[in-house]
Amino acid sequence: MFTGIVEELGEVVEVTPLPDDALRLVVSGPLVTSDARDGDSIAVNGVCLTVTGLREGTFGADVMRETLDRSSLRGVQAGTRVNLERPVTLGTRLGGHLVQGHVDGVGTVLGREPSEHWEVVRISLPSALSRYVVEKGSIAVDGVSLTVAAIGVSEGDGPAGAPTWFAVSLIPTTLQRTTLGHRQVGDPVNLEVDVLAKYVESLMVRGGTS
């Protein structure tokens, strides 16, 4: 479990293809590896990965086909910058929101509107996730815990009433310390909706039966 508060902006240093459409990544992250051990979890752009090896400030992780199909990690290469976060502990402040590291889908950066003190970023919203996203609700974008500033429907997109995009406002700290400061229009980003919304939906569908 994570909080969506990025600890370090790391870098992919090696990508090795594996059988069955999988990858092995080596990622540089001196801070997150400072107390890591084999078998620990580290979130990479919001994807919970298991540490399979440690060496001189880097860690290895195997990424299976399911993860590649559901996230933007398929497109990483040596030199790609990534958001890194270690799991929350019982004594950690919950500065963001509860993030599982289980990516629900991939959005695309649609636009950026800079201003003097913040920047508004608009991101496409897959139709399967639209019902979980509400204004002032929480969403993780590339593993960053953010508040939804606005939702909307692009002209000609989606059924009536179903949002096809959402916007977030990014402060200078977020722009400087995470990948979101470098994402360009057209770039993919990992999305994880608030898990509480999914549990509420499941309970309502089941009608409270046990």
N, C-alpha and C positions, 0 to 999 in steps of 0.2 A: 504494500500500500504506500502511496506517495501523496504529496500535498500540492504538487504543481508549482513549487517554488524552485526554480532552476538554480543549482549550486555552482555549475561550471559550464562554460562554453568549450566543449571538447572538439576533437578533430579525428575523423576516420583516417587511419594511416595505412590500412591494408584491407583489401577485399579479396577473398578466395572463394571461387565457386565450389560447391560440394554436390555430390550425387543427389538425385531426386529434387532438383530445383531448389537447393538450399544455398546459404552463404555462410562463410565464417568471416566475422569482422574483427579487426584489431583497432581499438579506439584509444586515443591519448586523452588522459584525464587525471593529472597528478593529484587533485584534491579528492575525487571520489574513489581513487584507488589507494589512498593513504592508509585506510583501515579495512580494505576489502580482502576477502578470502575467496578461494574457489567455491562456487556454489551460491555465492551471494547474488542478490538482484541489483541491477542498476537500470534506471529508465533512460533510454536513448531516444530522443525526440518523442517522448511519451510512450515508448514501447518498452515494457518490462522484459529485460533480457537477463539470462543467467551467466555469471562470470565463469568461463572455462579455463582461464589462465591469466597470470599476472606477470608483468615484466617491466621494470623501470618506468613506472608511471603510465603504463598502458594495460588494457585488459582485452581479452578475447571473448567472443560470444558467438554462438551458432544461431542462425536465423532460419527457421524452417519455412516451408512453402506457405503454410497458412498465414504466417506473419507477413511474408512478402506480398501475398495476395491482398491483405487487408490494410497495409500501411505503405508509406512512402519509402521504406528502407530499401526496396528493390532498386531504387535509383541512386543510392549513395555510391560514392567512389572515393578513392584516396584524395584527401584534401577537403572533403565535405565537412562543414562545421555542424556539430550536433549539440543539443541541449542534454545535460547530464544531471541526474538527481539520484541520490541514495534513498533507500526506503525510510519511511518515518519510523521512529521508535516511540515507546510509551512516554518518554520524557521530552519529545519534540513538540514545539509549538505548531499548531495547525494554522499556518499563515494563509494557505490557499483554500482548497476544498479537497474532499476525499477523491483521490485519483487512483485507479487500479493499475494503470499501465496496460490496459486491454483496449486497443484502438478499435473504435466502432466504424470508422470510415475515413475517407480521404477527401478533403476539400481543396479548392483552388483559390489562390489569391486573385480577387477580381479588381481591386483598386486600392490605392493608398492616397490619403489626403493629409499631408503634413501641415502642422500649424506651429506656432512659436513654442508651445509647452507640451504638446502631445501629438500623436498621429493616429488617425482613424483608418483602420484596415478592414476592408470588406471581403468576405470569404464565402464561396459557394457552399450550399448546405445540401448534402445528399437527401433525396426524398424520404428514405427510410429513417432518417434521423430527425426530420423537421418537427415531429410531434413532441420531441423531448427538449426542444430549445425554446426558451421564453426570455423576453426582455428582463434584464437584471438577474437572470439566472446564471449559473456557472457552466463553463465549458473549458476543456483543456485543448489547447492548440499547440501541436508539437511539444506536448508535455507541460505547457505553461498554463497555470490556472488563471482564467480571465473571466470578467463579467461581460455578459452580452449587453451591448449598448443599444442595439437596434436589430430588428429583423424585417424582412421585406420580400416581395415577390418581383422578380424580373419580368418585364413585359413579355408575354407569350410563353412563360415557363410555369409548369406545374398546375395542379388543380386549384380551383378557387380557394383562397384562404390558407393554403399550405406555403409557408415561407420557403424560398429557394436560396436565400442568402442571409447572413448575419454580419454584424459589424462589432468590432471591439476597439476601444481606445487604449493606446499604448503610451505609457509614460516614458521619459528618457531612460530611466534605469532598465526597463524591459527592452527597449530598443538597443541599448548598449550591451546588455549581458546575455541576450538570447538570440537565437537564429531569426526571430521575428523582425529584428532590425535590418536583416539582409534579404529577406524574402522579396522577390519581385513579382509583378503581375504575371500570372500563368504558372507560378510555382505551386507544387502540391504541398499540403500540410496535413498532418495527422490530427484527427478529431476524436475526442472521447467525451461523450455527453455525461451528465450527472447521473451516477448509478442509482441515486434515490428515485429519480423519475422512472427508471426502468422497473424498479421493484414495486413502485406504486401501481404502474400499469399492469404488472403481472398479477398483483393481488386483486385488482378490479376485474380483470378478465376472468379470474378463477372464482369470482364472487364470494371470496372469503371462505370457501369450503376447504376442509382439511382431508 
